[in-house]
Amino acid sequence: MRVLNVIFLGIFILGCNGEISDVSINTPTIQCGMCQKNIELGLTKIKGISSSKVDLGAKITEVKYYKDVVNVSQIENAISNIGYQANNILANSEKYELLPACCKIGGMDKM
């Protein structure tokens, strides 16, 4: 039984050695730290994404991903489905409406 566990673990580790790519995604509608948290946490749920980091000042989301598992279009759509614009993909309007006021365009001006 122990040998089977070692074999399974080895296959699992080898299966995760796909090529990691980096992409910078323009996220112009982010407003605050909550936006940053929403995107970074939301992207952890997407299979194939290794890590993400939102730069609030530059309004750019840097994503490391396994290109054999997920592609840029899927990442853009995932960000849209969190409620934010991603490159030329507009935010999902239903998800955008669910965002806290501070995360909506001009929301920080009202605080």
PLY file of the C-alpha trace (Angstrom):
ply
format ascii 1.0
element vertex 111
property float x
property float y
property float z
element edge 110
property int vertex1
property int vertex2
end_header
0.00 0.00 0.00
2.85 2.37 0.86
4.40 1.80 -2.57
1.12 2.77 -4.24
1.03 6.01 -2.25
4.57 6.87 -3.35
3.74 6.10 -7.00
0.56 8.22 -6.84
2.46 11.11 -5.25
5.16 10.90 -7.92
2.59 10.97 -10.73
0.81 13.92 -9.09
4.05 15.90 -8.74
5.11 15.15 -12.33
1.67 16.15 -13.59
2.05 19.59 -12.04
5.26 20.42 -13.86
3.63 22.18 -16.83
5.13 25.35 -18.15
4.29 28.45 -16.12
3.57 31.62 -18.07
3.12 35.21 -16.91
0.55 37.68 -18.13
-0.22 41.29 -17.23
-3.92 42.03 -17.43
-5.20 45.58 -17.51
-7.83 45.91 -14.76
-8.81 49.58 -15.08
-11.94 49.42 -12.93
-10.21 48.46 -9.68
-10.62 51.10 -6.99
-9.34 49.92 -3.62
-7.79 47.22 -1.47
-11.07 45.33 -1.46
-10.87 45.09 -5.25
-7.36 43.72 -4.90
-8.54 41.13 -2.39
-11.57 40.16 -4.52
-9.48 39.51 -7.62
-6.58 37.77 -5.90
-8.90 35.54 -3.86
-11.18 34.89 -6.83
-8.29 33.80 -9.03
-7.13 31.25 -6.43
-10.29 29.31 -7.30
-9.34 28.96 -10.97
-7.61 25.72 -11.84
-4.23 26.34 -13.44
-3.50 29.71 -11.83
-0.35 29.56 -9.76
-0.51 33.09 -8.30
-1.80 36.59 -8.90
-0.89 40.04 -7.68
-2.93 43.19 -8.21
-1.03 46.47 -8.52
-3.58 49.12 -7.45
-1.50 52.07 -8.65
-0.90 50.67 -12.12
-4.33 48.97 -12.26
-2.65 45.82 -13.55
-3.12 42.24 -12.41
-0.06 40.02 -12.82
-0.95 36.34 -13.15
1.27 33.26 -13.18
-0.52 30.31 -14.73
-0.01 26.87 -16.24
-0.64 27.43 -19.93
-1.52 23.79 -20.51
-4.41 24.14 -18.02
-5.78 27.66 -18.48
-5.36 30.43 -21.06
-5.43 34.24 -21.01
-9.00 34.41 -22.31
-10.20 32.19 -19.45
-8.33 34.37 -16.94
-9.87 37.52 -18.40
-13.33 35.95 -18.19
-12.69 34.88 -14.59
-11.83 38.46 -13.64
-14.93 39.70 -15.48
-17.02 37.20 -13.55
-15.60 38.58 -10.29
-16.99 41.97 -11.35
-14.04 43.79 -12.93
-12.96 44.71 -16.44
-10.06 42.62 -17.73
-8.30 44.05 -20.79
-11.14 44.49 -23.31
-13.55 42.15 -21.51
-16.11 44.24 -19.64
-17.09 43.35 -16.10
-20.01 40.96 -15.74
-22.76 43.48 -14.95
-24.56 41.22 -12.46
-21.34 40.57 -10.52
-20.39 44.26 -10.70
-23.69 45.23 -9.04
-22.90 42.88 -6.14
-19.55 44.58 -5.40
-19.27 46.79 -2.31
-19.76 50.52 -3.01
-16.03 51.21 -2.60
-15.28 48.81 -5.47
-17.54 50.53 -7.96
-16.25 53.27 -10.25
-16.26 56.50 -8.28
-17.12 54.60 -5.10
-14.02 55.78 -3.25
-15.00 59.40 -4.01
-18.21 58.92 -2.03
-16.40 57.77 1.09
0 1
1 2
2 3
3 4
4 5
5 6
6 7
7 8
8 9
9 10
10 11
11 12
12 13
13 14
14 15
15 16
16 17
17 18
18 19
19 20
20 21
21 22
22 23
23 24
24 25
25 26
26 27
27 28
28 29
29 30
30 31
31 32
32 33
33 34
34 35
35 36
36 37
37 38
38 39
39 40
40 41
41 42
42 43
43 44
44 45
45 46
46 47
47 48
48 49
49 50
50 51
51 52
52 53
53 54
54 55
55 56
56 57
57 58
58 59
59 60
60 61
61 62
62 63
63 64
64 65
65 66
66 67
67 68
68 69
69 70
70 71
71 72
72 73
73 74
74 75
75 76
76 77
77 78
78 79
79 80
80 81
81 82
82 83
83 84
84 85
85 86
86 87
87 88
88 89
89 90
90 91
91 92
92 93
93 94
94 95
95 96
96 97
97 98
98 99
99 100
100 101
101 102
102 103
103 104
104 105
105 106
106 107
107 108
108 109
109 110
